Amino acid sequence: MLFLSTATEVDSQQLALTAWSDAKRVLAPRVSWDQRRMLPIEIKSLGSDVDEGYMGIREPIEGLPVPVFEIDLVVVPGLGFDGIGNRLGRGRGFYDRFLSHPDYRGVSCGLALEEQFVDSIPTGLHDKRIDMLVTDQQVRRFKR
């Protein structure tokens, strides 16, 4: 599952295209604002399957949620990341709740520019660390 990038985020489009060319399933989150959660929906196109939703977030137009236990990788956005896997999101906790789901056993990977890597990120009780971070300059893996 990967986030569908906005104009101010690292472009995730090539990840989807590469996954499809490798015959992999690609899921994207659709936000359920009333339930305060993300639903993983399979997409087969970045054109016809996706539209801009609330707050300018691109998301799948339709589809049934895929069971969380089937997801082996979640690529997450962030405003900043630190050296122990903390991430600064947009403050609504959608990814933290998703990654905390008891059925999720996959790898969580941040995608960012190297300039978004900082010394320290302030955290709260419900913040979930990521397992790895890929930037335009390097790959970092964090201890679980």
N, C-alpha and C positions, 0 to 999 in steps of 0.2 A: 504494500500500500504506500502510495506516495502523495504528498501534497501537490496540488496544482498551483504552481507559482503565480504570484501577482507581479506587476511591473517593478515592484520594489524588492523582490526576493530573487535569490539565485534561481535561474531557469531550470526547472525539473523536466522539461519536455523531452530532452534527449534520453533521459532515463527510461521514460515510457516507451519511446521508439525502439531503444535497444532491447528492452525486455520483450516487446512484441516480436522483434526479429529473432529472438532466442526462444520463441514459442512459450513465453511465460505469461501468466495472468497478471493483469495490472488492476489494482483497486485504487480508488480515490475516496476520500472521506466526504460524505454529505452530512452537513450539520443539521441536527434536529434541535432547534433553538428552544422549543418548549420542553424537551426532555434533557436539555443541556448535555448532549452527547454527540459523538460522531458515529455515523453508520458506514461501514466499509462496503462500497458498491463497486462491482467490476465495470470497467470501461474498456471499450475496444477501439475507441477513436478519441482524439483530442478535439475534434470538431463537432460531429453530430451527437456525441454522447455527453458533452460538457456544455454548461452555460454559466454565466455569471450570476451568482446568487446575492443574498443579503451581504452588505458591507463590501461588495466587490470581490467576494471570494468565489473562485471558479470551483464548481462541483458537478458531480454526475446529475444528469437530468432525471433519470429514473433507474429502477433496478431494485432487486431484493438484496438485503444485507447478506454478506458472506459471513459464515460463522468465524468468530475471532480465533478459534484454535487452528484454523487453516492458514492463518497469516504468519509467514516466517520472517518478514522484514517490514518495518515501518520507517519510512524516510520522513523526518520531521523538520519543519521550519523553525526558525528562531531569530530573535534580534541579536542575541549574543550567547556565547558558550564559553565554559572555562575548562581548566585542565583536569577536573575530576568528573566531568560529564554533566554538570549542571547546565541548564539552558534557561534563557529568558524568553518567554513567549509573549503573547499579547495580553495576558492577564485574565483569560477566561477559563483556563484549566482544561480545555478539551483534550489536548494530547496527554496531559498528566492522568486524567481519568481513563482514557483509552489504554494507555500503557500499563495502568494498574489493574486492568480487567483480569480476574483470576484465570481466564482461559487463554490469555496471551502469553506465549512462551518464546516468541521470536526475538529478533535483534532490533534494537532501535538505533537509528543512524541519523545524526544531524547533517544537514547540507548547508554550507555557508561559504562566505568569502573569508580568507585568512584574517582580514581586518576585523571580523566579528568575534575572533577569539580573544578573550580578555583574561586578566589575572583571576578575577573572582566574580561570581554571580550571586546576588542575594537569593536565599531560598526560604521557603515556608514548609510547613509540615506535609503538605500534599504534593509538593513538587517531586517529579520523578526524573531521575538521572537517565541519560542515554548511554548506550553501550559503546558507541563510536561516533566520530565526527570526520566528515570528508569536506575538505576545503579545496580551493583552487591551488593550494601549495602542498598539502600533505594529508595523510590519514592518521588519525589518533584513535587508539583503542583504550577504553577505560575499564578498570576493575569493577566487577559487579558487587 
